[in-house]
Amino acid sequence: MYITAKELAKYIQMPLNQVECLIAKRKIKAHFDGEQYMINQSQFDTYFQQLKIYRAMIEEYWRTPIPEDIDVKDED
């Protein structure tokens, strides 16, 4: 599904002028239909899927307890 640059800015929560700048720099693939740029939304679906996986990995890392060091000796 193709969306406009304005819709994309709302979808990825980024200012419109920054989205337009990324389109101009060809960081975002877009097609100009004569009036406006149209962007394939599926290229961002993959990004959000990966982001969800990375967030889960980070949360798992922070939940993992620090193991006790076997080299620590009581000095009493």
QUIMO-V439847 format. One record per residue. N is the residue number from 1. RES is the residue in one small letter. OMEGA is omega as a letter, one per 20 degrees, with the letter a starting at -180 (NA if undefined). D_CENTER is the distance of its C-alpha to the mean C-alpha in Angstrom with 1 decimal. Layout:
N&RES&OMEGA&D_CENTER ; N&RES&OMEGA&D_CENTER
//
This chain:
1&m&r&19.0 ; 2&y&r&18.8 ; 3&i&r&17.8 ; 4&t&r&18.8 ; 5&a&r&16.9 ; 6&k&r&17.8 ; 7&e&r&16.4 ; 8&l&r&13.1 ; 9&a&r&13.0 ; 10&k&a&13.8 ; 11&y&a&11.4 ; 12&i&r&8.2 ; 13&q&a&10.4 ; 14&m&r&11.3 ; 15&p&a&14.9 ; 16&l&a&16.6 ; 17&n&r&18.2 ; 18&q&r&15.0 ; 19&v&r&13.8 ; 20&e&r&17.4 ; 21&c&r&17.4 ; 22&l&r&14.5 ; 23&i&r&16.5 ; 24&a&r&19.6 ; 25&k&a&18.3 ; 26&r&r&17.3 ; 27&k&r&13.7 ; 28&i&r&13.1 ; 29&k&a&15.8 ; 30&a&r&18.0 ; 31&h&r&21.6 ; 32&f&a&24.1 ; 33&d&a&26.5 ; 34&g&r&29.1 ; 35&e&a&27.9 ; 36&q&r&24.2 ; 37&y&r&21.1 ; 38&m&a&19.8 ; 39&i&r&16.3 ; 40&n&a&15.8 ; 41&q&a&13.4 ; 42&s&r&13.2 ; 43&q&r&11.1 ; 44&f&r&8.1 ; 45&d&r&9.4 ; 46&t&r&9.0 ; 47&y&a&5.3 ; 48&f&r&5.5 ; 49&q&r&8.5 ; 50&q&r&7.4 ; 51&l&r&5.1 ; 52&k&r&8.5 ; 53&i&r&10.5 ; 54&y&r&9.5 ; 55&r&r&10.1 ; 56&a&r&13.3 ; 57&m&a&14.3 ; 58&i&r&14.1 ; 59&e&r&16.1 ; 60&e&r&18.5 ; 61&y&a&19.1 ; 62&w&r&19.9 ; 63&r&a&22.2 ; 64&t&a&24.1 ; 65&p&r&27.4 ; 66&i&a&28.6 ; 67&p&r&31.5 ; 68&e&a&34.9 ; 69&d&a&36.1 ; 70&i&a&39.2 ; 71&d&a&40.6 ; 72&v&a&41.0 ; 73&k&r&44.7 ; 74&d&a&46.5 ; 75&e&r&48.6 ; 76&d&NA&51.1
//
